[in-house]
Amino acid sequence: MFRKFVKYGGKYKKEWGIGFFCCILEAVFEIMIPTFMAKIIDYGIVKKDFGYILRIGGVILLLSILSFLFGRGCSNNFSKFGNGFAAEIRDKVYQKVQSFSFSNMDHFTNPSLITRLTSDVVIIQNAVTPGVRSIFRAPIMLLSGVVMAVILSRELAVVFFIAIPILGFLLYLVVKYLAPVYHRMQKTVDVLNRVTQENLRGIRVVKAYAREPYEGVKFEEVNQDLKDSSIHAYSLSMMNSPIMQFVMYGTIIAIVWFGGNLIIADRLLVGQLTGFLSYVLQILNSLMLISAVFINLTKARESFHRINEVLVEEVELGDEGSRENRITKGSVRMENVSFKYSKSAKEFVLKDVNLFIQPGETVGILGGTGSSKTSLVQLIPRLYDATDGTVWIDNIPVKDYSLEHLREEVGMVLQKNTLFSGTITENLRWGNEDATVSQMRRACDIACASEFIEQKKDGYEFHVEEGGNNLSGGQKQRLCIARALLKEPKILIFDDSTSALDMNTEKKLYENLKEEYPHTTKIIIAQRITSVSHADKIVILNDGMIDETGTHEELLSHNQIYQEIYYSQQKGGVLND
């Protein structure tokens, strides 16, 4: 798993190399200090040679300074490597998500993707940044300490050769039981993010229905589950410290006991015992660092796995289209098109659809809830690909256009109006980033948005809150329509995007479109017959199939579905002829 991510540190080879070099020198200088400490005791203090003490003390001071300086260089460079490594992963995940088609996005929940981009990457960053230094420094200190300790006393070295396997086994047990707990904890974070996001997005509905207590209980249950998982995980990970302390102090007691007996028997000097104890502490501290790295990597392993799921996700909608093909007229043709959202789904949501729309034609699409109207139009700009059959634009299959060009020439106003935090101007320029003020004003005039924009104190510099929360539903719809018009598309699709407009404003909008965009193909999904009665033809969808196609008069004369919609809306006061 970890090997798959090594490539993301490639941009920081220089920092890695310098850090590794500094790490070796830091360990070399630090490992020499106990040996000189032993000489001070055995040859300086015992013989009362003050000059010797000063000379060796000066060497120790120099070694300490060099060790500090190279340690600082090691930390700084490995910090740049670790943080850069995490930034590269975060960027790759973000870019991969941006390349996803709608069908890919159906495989992940939004809260889960947010958790992977933030929490999981932070966990990896916290494991790698200090971990890289420890991974190199600890083994060097461990091996050097063992060699120096054996040189000082082979008899005492037997003690920690017994202690090390015991410590390794205990740490193995901790890591073994810790991995599944971290897995559950990260899954719970996903659920917590989902519950929080749903509550905040639907806060108006929650308050309107007075469901705060219900949402509070739901949040409390997930929060409690995360708390329990976290307590379990951290209680297991914290076992690392007492285990290390137990083995460390047990080892020191054994060494002092046996070392004291060797001193009494004149087989060991006091300075040698002191130096040996220093090396033992270095060895055990190195083992503690290694164990901490393993625990952090155990935690990070789950995050690596979750991020890898995103990175290896196969993009189902590729951009294999020709860069030379261009949409010039805007005709749309569907031949025997069937579609289902998942390959494993048993039923098609669209079945054997055959439809032809001429350039510049206005086509209405009508049908009951669940008749797959939105699914039909999403195949035109390749938000999804048809499962069977072919969708053509200007007698060229949509797959033979580049996605960038296709979506530039197909303007789609989605059913859910999405605006971003920023000014009205910034939102409009999503349609054309180079749009001039006059172009924006023209688009807003056609979309009937100018009237409310001009009433705002700041006009086009009015600040739109996230999601357009400080605008009404009709205002948001008109801004989204103006944004699509700025693209000057050859095909314009309205997915029930005038539902919040009154009939007079809607009528004016369609009149403006007819006058200003006579050659643009217009496809209108609607619930109200008044929204499509002016269309050149109307498509009636029923259960994913085309029931009939005709003009308003033709369908009203004999089509049962159209008649039922017409008379129900007329009775409800929707139609006022």
Secondary structure, DSSP 8 states (H G I E B T S, - for coil): -GGGGGGGGGGGHHHHHHHHHHHHHHHHHHHHHHHHHHHIIIIIITTT-HHHHHHHHHHHHHHHHHHHHHHHHHHHHHHHHHHHHHHHHHHHHHHHHHH--HHHHTTS-HHHHHHIIIIIHHHHHHHHHHHHHHHHHHHHHHHHHHHHHHHH-HHHHHHHHHHHHHHHHHHHHHHHHHHHHHHHHHHHHHHHHHHHHHHHHTHHHHHHTT-HHHHHHHHHHHHHHHHHHHHHHHHHHTTHHHHHHHHHHHHHHHHHHHHHHHHHTTSS-HHHHHHHHHHHHHHHHHHHHHHHHHHHHHHHHHHHHHHHHHHT---SS----BSS---SS--EEEEEEEE-SSTT-SS-SEEEEEEEE-TT-EEEEEE-TTS-HHHHHHTTTTSS--SEEEEEETTEEGGGB-HHHHHHHEEEE-SS----SEEHHHHHTTT-TT--HHHHHHHHHHTT-HHHHTTSTTGGG-EE-GGGTTS-HHHHHHHHHHHHHTT--SEEEEESTTTTS-HHHHHHHHHHHHHH-TTSEEEEE-SSGGGTTTSSEEEEEETTEEEEEE-HHHHHHH-HHHHHHHHHHHHTT----
